[in-house]
Structures are given as structure tokens and as C-alpha cells.
């Protein structure tokens, strides 16, 4: 856990656990960031009338840079 230590004495998974079970209640940043990305993706894939403006703008930008054969004529 500390910089000068080359071999961790406690598994990182244990350090994420709450104090009550012997951990330090550390924040798992990788899991947190993955959860945020999944939330963004779920919001982007929402095709209802409640779709947010940033998702619509993202569609426009993707369409603008996609190769011509990727833009089917509707």
C-alpha cells in the first residue's frame, strides 16, 4: 500500500472492505469509473423522448465523421 513497500502485506481487495471486517474502506476507483461509464452508456442508448441533448449531439458528431459507407440512406 505504501510507496516504499515492494510486497503488499494486505490484499487490495481486503483494503476496499469496510472497517467492520478489517478493511480500510478504500474507494475502488476502477470499479467506480466503470460504473460511471456504464451509466453514461445507458443514458446514451436511451432512445425515448427523454433523451438528453448531449446524446443527440453525440449522434450528430458520429454521423459527421463516419465513413460514407457507414451512413445508409434512409
N, C-alpha and C positions, 0 to 999 in steps of 0.2 A: 504494500500500500504506500509506503514512503519511498522517496527517491533513492536513498542510499541502500535500500534493501533490494537484493537481486533475486531472492526467492521469497515470494509472499508466504506469510505464516498462516493466513486465513484466506479461504477461497473467496473470490469476489462475490459469488452468489450468496455466500453467508453474510457478507457486509451489507447487502441490499435488504436483508431481513430486518424486521422491527427489533427494537431494543429488548422486548419481552422474550424473544427467542435467541438472544445472543448476538444479534447483528448491530450495525451502526445506523440503520435506516437510511442508507445512502440512496440517492436518486439514480436509477438506471437510465442514463441518458440515451443509450442506444434504443432501448425499448420505448422511451418517451418520444423520441424523434420518429420512430417507426409508426407509433400511434398517431402522431400529428400528420404524417404523410398519408396514412390510410383515411383519416378524417377529411383531408383535402381532396383525395381521390373520390371519396363518397360524395362530397359536395359537387365536384366537377361532373360526375356521372349522373347527377340528379337532373333528369330531363323534364321535370314538371314545370309549371308556370312560375314556381317559386325560385327558379334557378337564378343564382346570383350573377351580377353584371360581370365580375372578373372571369367567370366560367365562359360566358358568351364571348367576351373579348379574346380569351384564350383560343376558342374555336376559330375566330376570325384570323388570328395570327398564325395558327397552324395551317389553315387553308391557304394563307398567303405564301407560305414558304414550302408547301408540299409540292413535289414534282407534278407536272401536268397529268401524267397517267394516274396519279393518286386522287385526282379531283374528278369523279364521274359526273357526267352531265345528267342533271335530273330533269 
